[in-house]
Amino acid sequence: MPISEDTFLALDIGGTNVKSGLISRAGEILSFDSFPTSKWGGPEALIDMIIRQLKTLWNDSDTAHRPRALAIGAPGWILRREGVVVMAPNIPGWKALPITRLMSEALDIPAVLENDANLYALGEWLIGAGKGCANEITLTLGTGVGGGLILEGRLWEGAFTSAAEVGHIPLGGVNRLCGCGRTGCLETVASAIGMAAIAREWLAAGRETLYKGDPAAVDTREMLRLAGLGDPMSLSIFSDAGKAIGFVLAGVFNLLGLQMAVIGGGGAGAFDFMAPGIMEVLSRHLVTAGVDQIQVVKGALGGNAPLIGAAAFLNESGY
């Protein structure tokens, strides 16, 4: 089978869902599929399902050509050059996993690994809310809180290809246990899982709320609906998450002199409720620029951003 110069496979492994797509070199998604991450149990079963999903996408596509390469977006701590997921805090059992080798051998195409939040940032920078901005950070509020950093128009990975792990920046006065094993991380109060956990504690304390369902079933999607109705629980949790994000962004902006922050991921549905808290804190702590000189915006691409970013990453990687 001849190799296509114009198509790639892209894989976005999240703590909640696994998404994959056949994409064009320009970032157009030609075909797409997804399934829940937790449905498949341990790492071996999940890897097998991912391989089946990618093969189905490829076989069902309109192209008769072999995709040129696969880009894998994985959460947590990765070794990009070695193609290894060292640890994914929100995916049980994912430790020292040589995912690049496993995917490449199963599909018989080159595979490259990148942090999923970095691919998200590249997607928003390529054609999304951050298009045309040379210095920006993207935060992804999902099962955890990821970060991707663009400096001078290029993805910044740092010395250990693990830069911009903003979800694990510690917050003063926060002692909540994080999935990484530490306490006080931003994602304990600003991720979808973190905000839902705080909501359950609110309900257990019998505090005022419009939520009448099973406390175990509360999630950010329902909280978002209730926030629109004026629910004090949801509004308070979203506001506190925004302020926590603002404190972290203030440090990042002051350190790097960025122009923009893009807020994406599933939790970004609550952006309008978080934004006042974010900007309130930035107005008090930003020193490198006036608050009117920077932008904090909601992502434009939704859950497709990492797949679109995979095209930019593969182009940059020489494929």
PyMOL commands that set and color helices and strands:
alter all, ss='L'
color gray80, all
select helices_A, chain A and resi 37-40+43-60+99-107+116-127+166-168+187-190+192-204+215-217+220-227+232-256+266-285+291-293+302-316
alter helices_A, ss='H'
color red, helices_A
select strands_A, chain A and resi 7-13+17-24+29-36+70-74+77-79+84-87+95-97+111-115+136-141+145-151+154-155+260-264+295-298
alter strands_A, ss='S'
color yellow, strands_A
deselect
rebuild
show_as cartoon
